[in-house]
Amino acid sequence: MSKKDVGWVALFCLIPLLNFPRAILADRTLFLRDIVLVWAPQVDAVISQVAQGELPWLDARRGFGQPLFADPRAEILYPPAWIHLILPKERSYSLFCAFHLVIAALGAARLARRLIPNASKAAQATAGFAFGAGGPMLSLVSHWHHLAAASWMPWILEQTEPREDGRTPWFNVAGLVTLQFFAGSPDYSFATFVACALRSMTRSDQTMKQRTRTGLALSLGVVMGAIQLLPSLAFSHDAAREALPVGWALSPLHPALTLETVVPFRTDSWPLRPEARLELLRNAQVWMFSHYLGLSVWVLALLGLGYANRRDRRFLCAALVLGLVVSWGVRSNELQSVIARIPLVSGLRFPTKHLILSSLALAILAAWGVSGFESWGSRSKRWAALFGGFSTLAAGLLFAWSTGPSASVDPTALISPAIALVATTIILCAQPGRRTRLLLPAAVAIDLLAGNRTINPTTPATLLRDRPPLTAFIPKESRI
């Protein structure tokens, strides 16, 4: 990490501090979903075995024994997860998540610096906030292993970019790929390899020798990470998931709800008519708490399309579209049966995870838009304003169709869209200048942090710290 990155770390610390401040500064903790049910018992098992001088390979107290090393969610080999051995878990979890949100934002800023010639500080800050504070990244706070692996995606992409002398930093690439494997999310390792392949295919200026070097560096990372990857694949192969539908059919994003990536609203919180709920949500739980990528980010990305070079524009647009289309998942039974026959791919679950790819692509395009700030034309800004207005109108029409004429609107639900519109208006009305350029990343940060402010609630830390009184009656060596 360079000296320049230290300042960026301080700036991007605002993301966790403003999203879940009480989990960091007060006696409260994050708790949603698998944090309490999976993560906390795993951490307790690891701490207990390490304290006894044992290697944390097996949790003998759960059921008839549960593998720890073979379960990638335990993150036995992942160095940042060792913080749980040092600090109380009600404190360590929030710091673990904060660290990875900052790492994600810093990685996006570094990727923008690598791709955009003479990228300004405002452009880098925009990329960092757009990715680190986006709905997909903040939604992963309740899924520690996915959050950790996703945060290294922009770093790997940045390192696979050939340097001026044509060389590829083999050790850096392989080390980051290995670290991502140790983080414990095959989904995001897969998505990162797809992004690297897409980058290679959309670059016409790369020689076959350069592509081979990059491929070999990535392959070396796979070999180094095999110590975690192989037992994890064996563990997942033996898991009892045959009764579940193909993973790509679990909680897909309805194409119409792609609007949620542009306008900050949550369809599942609306008073939906039963038939609309079945059509849009399939009566299933929404896996990702927020799909919001930022209205201001979309507008800046549209403006950036005219300034990005052809090579980067091809890659970023392809990654953006791919992430959106994959997030729509599989709704056809015939297509489900086809995917079910594909090794590894068929086991990946919840397609909305791949909005991370769209979020990163959009963040870099937005940075290109900031780089062309002084050259924005009135025609480009009119088109961007029309996009924002049309998306907002479409969201209103979707609400009217899906809820019926008698549905009432919760006034507090209009706060986030109002802030998004104000932030976008500030961007479009800003006059060219060195100081006013700084308004752009600030507007993006306000837009995203306001739109995603409620997705990571906290609870008193006693939930993870104190044992219920009833457990005093359970024998010490019991499996209960």
C-alpha positions in Angstrom: 0.0 0.0 0.0 1.4 3.4 -1.0 1.5 6.6 1.0 -1.3 7.9 -1.2 -3.5 5.0 -0.1 -3.3 5.9 3.6 -5.3 9.1 2.9 -7.9 7.1 1.0 -8.2 4.6 3.8 -9.1 7.5 6.2 -11.7 8.8 3.7 -13.3 5.5 3.0 -13.6 4.8 6.8 -16.7 7.0 6.5 -18.5 4.2 4.8 -18.8 1.8 7.8 -18.8 4.7 10.3 -21.9 6.2 8.6 -23.6 2.8 7.8 -23.3 1.0 11.1 -21.8 3.6 13.5 -23.2 2.1 16.7 -21.6 -1.3 16.0 -18.2 0.4 15.9 -18.5 3.2 18.5 -21.1 1.9 20.9 -21.9 -1.4 22.8 -23.9 -2.8 20.0 -23.3 -5.4 17.3 -24.4 -6.6 13.9 -26.7 -9.6 14.0 -28.7 -10.3 10.9 -29.1 -13.7 9.2 -26.3 -16.1 9.6 -24.2 -14.0 11.9 -25.7 -15.4 15.0 -26.7 -18.9 13.7 -23.5 -19.8 11.8 -20.7 -17.4 12.3 -20.8 -17.0 16.1 -20.8 -20.8 16.8 -18.0 -21.4 14.3 -15.9 -18.6 15.9 -16.6 -20.1 19.4 -15.4 -23.5 18.2 -12.2 -22.1 16.6 -11.4 -20.0 19.7 -12.1 -23.0 22.0 -9.8 -25.3 20.1 -7.0 -22.8 19.6 -7.1 -22.0 23.4 -6.6 -25.7 24.1 -3.6 -25.9 21.8 -5.5 -27.8 19.1 -5.8 -27.2 15.4 -9.3 -25.9 14.5 -10.2 -28.6 12.0 -13.4 -30.0 13.4 -16.2 -28.7 15.6 -17.0 -31.8 17.6 -19.8 -30.3 19.6 -22.3 -29.7 16.8 -24.4 -32.7 15.9 -22.1 -35.6 15.2 -19.2 -33.3 14.4 -19.0 -30.5 11.8 -15.9 -29.8 9.7 -14.4 -26.4 10.2 -11.4 -26.4 7.8 -13.6 -27.9 5.0 -16.2 -25.2 5.5 -14.9 -22.1 3.8 -17.1 -19.9 5.9 -14.9 -20.6 8.9 -12.0 -18.8 7.2 -9.4 -20.8 9.1 -6.6 -19.8 6.7 -7.8 -16.2 6.1 -5.5 -13.8 8.1 -8.0 -10.9 8.6 -10.4 -13.4 10.3 -7.8 -14.0 13.0 -9.0 -10.8 14.6 -11.7 -12.9 16.1 -9.0 -14.7 18.2 -7.9 -11.4 19.7 -11.0 -9.3 20.2 -14.4 -10.3 21.6 -16.6 -11.5 18.8 -19.3 -8.8 19.4 -16.5 -6.2 18.7 -14.4 -8.1 16.1 -17.3 -8.8 13.6 -18.1 -5.1 13.1 -14.3 -4.2 12.7 -13.9 -7.2 10.3 -16.8 -5.8 8.1 -15.5 -2.2 8.3 -12.0 -3.3 7.2 -13.4 -5.1 4.1 -15.7 -2.2 3.1 -12.7 0.1 3.2 -10.6 -2.4 1.3 -13.3 -2.7 -1.4 -13.5 1.1 -1.8 -9.7 1.4 -1.9 -9.5 -1.3 -4.5 -12.0 0.4 -6.7 -10.1 3.7 -6.4 -6.9 1.9 -7.3 -8.5 0.3 -10.3 -9.8 3.7 -11.5 -6.3 5.1 -11.1 -4.9 2.2 -13.2 -7.5 2.4 -16.0 -8.0 6.2 -16.3 -5.1 8.3 -17.5 -4.3 11.0 -15.0 -7.3 10.1 -12.9 -8.1 13.0 -10.5 -8.6 12.5 -6.8 -12.3 13.2 -7.3 -12.6 10.4 -9.9 -10.8 7.9 -7.6 -13.0 8.9 -4.6 -16.1 8.6 -6.8 -15.1 5.0 -7.8 -14.4 4.1 -4.2 -17.7 5.4 -2.7 -19.7 4.1 -5.7 -18.4 0.5 -5.1 -17.8 0.4 -1.3 -21.1 2.2 -0.3 -23.2 0.5 -3.0 -26.2 -1.6 -2.0 -24.6 -5.0 -3.1 -21.4 -4.4 -0.9 -23.3 -3.2 2.1 -25.8 -6.1 1.8 -22.9 -8.5 2.2 -22.1 -7.2 5.8 -24.4 -10.0 7.0 -22.4 -12.6 4.9 -18.9 -12.2 6.2 -17.2 -14.7 3.7 -18.9 -13.2 0.7 -18.0 -9.7 1.9 -14.4 -10.6 2.3 -14.1 -12.3 -1.1 -15.9 -9.6 -3.0 -13.7 -6.8 -1.5 -10.6 -8.3 -3.3 -12.2 -8.4 -6.7 -11.1 -4.9 -7.8 -7.6 -5.5 -6.4 -7.2 -8.7 -8.5 -8.5 -6.9 -11.7 -6.1 -4.0 -11.0 -3.1 -6.3 -10.6 -3.9 -8.2 -13.8 -3.6 -5.0 -15.8 -0.2 -5.1 -17.7 2.3 -2.5 -16.5 4.0 -0.1 -18.8 6.9 -2.4 -19.4 4.5 -5.2 -20.3 5.2 -7.3 -17.2 2.6 -9.0 -15.0 3.1 -8.9 -11.2 2.9 -12.7 -10.8 3.3 -12.8 -7.0 0.8 -10.1 -6.4 -1.9 -11.7 -8.6 -1.3 -15.2 -7.3 -1.3 -14.0 -3.7 -4.5 -12.0 -4.0 -6.3 -14.9 -5.7 -5.1 -17.2 -2.9 -6.3 -14.7 -0.3 -9.7 -14.6 -2.0 -10.0 -18.4 -1.9 -9.1 -18.3 1.8 -11.9 -15.7 2.3 -14.3 -18.5 1.7 -16.7 -17.5 -1.2 -16.5 -19.7 -4.3 -19.2 -17.5 -5.8 -17.0 -14.4 -5.8 -13.9 -16.3 -6.9 -15.9 -17.5 -9.9 -17.2 -14.0 -10.6 -13.6 -12.6 -10.4 -12.3 -15.1 -12.9 -15.2 -14.3 -15.2 -14.4 -10.6 -14.9 -10.7 -11.3 -15.7 -11.6 -13.4 -18.7 -14.0 -10.7 -19.9 -11.3 -8.1 -19.6 -8.9 -10.2 -21.6 -11.5 -10.8 -24.4 -12.4 -7.1 -24.7 -8.8 -6.0 -25.0 -7.6 -6.0 -28.6 -4.2 -4.4 -27.7 -3.0 -7.4 -25.6 -0.7 -9.9 -27.2 -1.1 -13.6 -26.7 2.0 -13.6 -24.6 0.5 -11.1 -22.2 -2.8 -13.0 -22.0 -0.8 -16.2 -21.2 1.1 -14.5 -18.5 -2.0 -13.3 -16.8 -3.7 -16.7 -17.1 -0.7 -18.4 -15.6 -0.6 -15.9 -12.7 -4.2 -16.6 -12.0 -3.7 -20.3 -12.3 -0.8 -20.1 -9.8 -3.2 -18.5 -7.4 -5.6 -21.4 -7.8 -2.8 -23.9 -7.1 -1.8 -22.0 -4.0 -5.4 -21.8 -2.8 -6.1 -25.5 -3.5 -5.4 -26.3 0.2 -8.7 -24.6 1.0 -10.5 -25.1 -2.3 -10.3 -28.9 -2.5 -11.8 -29.7 0.9 -14.4 -27.0 0.4 -15.5 -28.6 -3.0 -15.7 -32.0 -1.3 -17.7 -30.5 1.6 -20.2 -28.8 -0.8 -20.5 -31.9 -2.9 -21.6 -33.9 0.1 -24.0 -31.3 1.4 -27.7 -32.3 1.3 -29.0 -29.8 -1.2 -30.5 -32.2 -3.7 -34.0 -31.1 -2.8 -33.3 -27.4 -3.5 -33.8 -26.0 -7.0 -30.8 -25.0 -9.1 -28.9 -22.2 -7.3 -29.5 -19.8 -10.1 -33.3 -20.0 -9.5 -33.1 -19.0 -5.8 -34.3 -15.5 -5.2 -33.6 -14.1 -8.7 -34.1 -10.4 -9.5 -37.1 -9.8 -11.7 -36.0 -7.8 -14.8 -38.5 -5.1 -13.9 -36.9 -4.7 -10.5 -33.7 -3.7 -12.2 -35.2 -0.3 -11.4 -34.1 -0.9 -7.8 -30.5 -0.4 -8.9 -31.4 3.1 -10.2 -33.9 4.4 -7.7 -33.7 3.7 -3.9 -36.8 1.7 -3.1 -37.5 -1.8 -1.8 -40.4 -3.6 -3.6 -40.6 -6.3 -0.9 -41.6 -3.6 1.6 -44.5 -2.4 -0.5 -48.1 -3.5 0.2 -48.1 -5.7 -2.9 -51.1 -7.4 -4.3 -50.8 -11.2 -4.0 -50.5 -11.7 -7.8 -47.9 -8.9 -8.0 -45.9 -10.4 -5.1 -45.9 -13.8 -6.9 -44.8 -12.3 -10.2 -42.1 -10.0 -8.9 -40.8 -11.9 -5.9 -42.1 -15.4 -6.4 -43.2 -15.3 -2.8 -39.6 -15.8 -1.8 -37.3 -14.0 0.6 -35.2 -11.3 -1.1 -31.6 -12.4 -0.6 -29.8 -9.0 -1.1 -31.1 -6.3 1.3 -30.4 -3.6 -1.3 -29.9 -3.6 -5.0 -29.3 0.1 -5.1 -26.3 1.2 -7.2 -27.0 4.9 -7.0 -29.0 7.3 -9.2 -26.1 9.7 -9.1 -23.6 6.9 -10.0 -25.8 5.9 -13.0 -25.9 9.5 -14.3 -22.1 9.9 -13.9 -21.6 6.6 -15.7 -23.8 7.7 -18.6 -21.7 10.9 -18.8 -18.6 8.8 -18.6 -19.5 6.7 -21.7 -18.4 9.5 -23.9 -15.0 9.9 -22.3 -13.9 6.3 -21.6 -11.5 4.9 -24.2 -13.0 2.3 -26.5 -11.1 -0.6 -24.8 -12.3 0.2 -21.3 -15.8 1.1 -22.5 -16.3 -2.3 -24.1 -15.1 -4.1 -20.9 -17.1 -2.0 -18.4 -20.3 -2.1 -20.4 -20.0 -5.8 -20.9 -19.4 -6.3 -17.2 -22.3 -4.0 -16.2 -24.8 -5.9 -18.5 -23.5 -9.3 -17.6 -23.9 -8.6 -13.8 -27.5 -7.4 -14.4 -28.5 -10.2 -16.6 -27.0 -12.9 -14.4 -28.8 -11.4 -11.4 -32.1 -12.1 -13.1 -31.3 -15.7 -12.5 -33.2 -18.7 -14.0 -36.9 -18.8 -14.1 -37.4 -21.5 -16.8 -37.5 -25.1 -15.7 -35.9 -26.1 -19.0 -32.9 -23.8 -18.4 -32.7 -24.9 -14.8 -32.2 -28.5 -16.0 -29.4 -27.4 -18.4 -27.5 -25.5 -15.7 -27.9 -28.4 -13.3 -25.6 -30.4 -15.5 -22.7 -27.9 -15.4 -20.1 -28.8 -12.8 -19.4 -26.2 -10.2 -21.6 -23.5 -11.8 -24.7 -25.4 -10.9 -23.8 -25.2 -7.2 -23.6 -21.4 -7.1 -26.6 -20.0 -5.3 -28.5 -16.7 -5.3 -27.7 -14.9 -8.6 -28.2 -11.4 -7.2 -24.8 -11.8 -5.7 -23.4 -11.0 -9.1 -24.7 -7.4 -8.9 -21.2 -6.8 -7.4 -19.8 -7.0 -10.9 -22.3 -4.4 -12.2 -21.5 -2.2 -9.2 -17.8 -2.2 -9.9 -18.2 -1.6 -13.6 -20.6 1.3 -12.9 -18.2 2.8 -10.3 -15.3 2.9 -12.9 -17.6 4.4 -15.6 -18.7 7.0 -13.0 -15.0 7.8 -12.4 -14.6 8.3 -16.2 -17.5 10.7 -16.0 -15.8 12.7 -13.3 -12.6 12.8 -15.3 -14.6 14.4 -18.2 -16.3 16.9 -15.8 -15.0 20.1 -17.6 -16.1 18.8 -21.0 -19.7 17.8 -20.2 -22.0 19.2 -22.9 -25.5 20.4 -22.3 -26.8 17.7 -24.6 -25.1 14.9 -22.6 -26.5 16.4 -19.3 -30.0 16.5 -20.8 -29.9 12.9 -21.7 -28.6 12.0 -18.2 -31.4 14.1 -16.6 -34.0 12.3 -18.8 -32.6 9.0 -17.7 -33.0 9.9 -14.1 -36.5 11.4 -14.6 -37.7 8.4 -16.6 -36.4 5.9 -14.0 -38.2 7.8 -11.2 -41.4 7.9 -13.2 -41.1 4.1 -14.0 -40.7 3.4 -10.3 -43.8 5.3 -9.6 -45.8 3.4 -12.3 -44.4 0.1 -10.9 -45.7 1.0 -7.5 -49.2 1.9 -8.9 -49.4 -1.4 -10.8 -48.2 -3.7 -8.1 -50.1 -2.2 -5.1 -53.4 -1.1 -6.5 -55.1 2.3 -6.3 -56.0 2.1 -2.6 -52.4 1.6 -1.4 -51.0 4.4 0.7 -47.4 5.7 0.5 -45.3 5.8 3.7 -43.8 9.4 3.7 -40.5 8.2 5.2 -40.0 5.9 2.2 -39.7 9.1 0.0 -36.7 10.4 1.9 -34.1 8.3 0.1 -35.5 9.0 -3.5 -35.6 12.7 -2.6 -32.0 12.7 -1.5 -31.0 10.8 -4.6 -32.7 13.4 -6.8 -31.1 16.3 -5.0 -27.6 14.7 -5.2 -28.1 14.0 -8.9 -29.3 17.6 -9.5 -26.2 19.0 -7.7 -24.0 16.9 -10.0 -25.8 18.0 -13.2 -25.9 21.7 -12.1 -22.2 21.9 -10.9 -20.1 24.3 -12.9 -16.7 23.2 -14.1 -13.9 24.0 -11.6 -11.3 22.3 -9.5 -13.2 22.9 -6.2 -16.7 22.1 -7.6 -15.3 18.8 -8.9 -15.1 17.6 -5.3 -18.9 18.0 -5.1 -19.3 14.9 -7.3 -17.9 12.2 -5.0 -19.6 13.9 -2.0 -22.9 13.7 -3.8 -22.4 10.1 -4.7 -21.5 9.2 -1.0 -24.5 11.1 0.3 -26.8 9.4 -2.2 -25.6 5.9 -1.5 -25.2 6.1 2.3 -28.7 7.7 2.6 -30.3 5.1 0.3 -28.7 2.2 2.1 -28.8 3.6 5.6 -31.2 1.0 7.1 -29.9 -2.3 5.8 -27.4 -3.1 8.6 -29.3 -2.6 11.9 -27.6 -3.3 15.2 -28.7 -4.9 18.5 -27.2 -4.8 22.1 -23.8 -6.6 22.1 -25.1 -8.8 24.9 -26.7 -11.0 22.2 -23.2 -12.3 21.3 -21.5 -11.7 24.6 -23.7 -13.2 27.2 -25.0 -16.8 27.5 -28.7 -17.2 28.3 -29.2 -18.2 32.0 -30.8 -21.5 30.9 -27.5 -22.7 29.5 -26.2 -22.9 33.0 -28.1 -26.2 33.4 -26.5 -27.8 30.3 -23.6 -30.2 31.3 -20.2 -28.8 30.3 -19.3 -31.6 27.8 -22.8 -31.9 26.4 -23.4 -31.7 22.6 -26.5 -29.5 23.2 
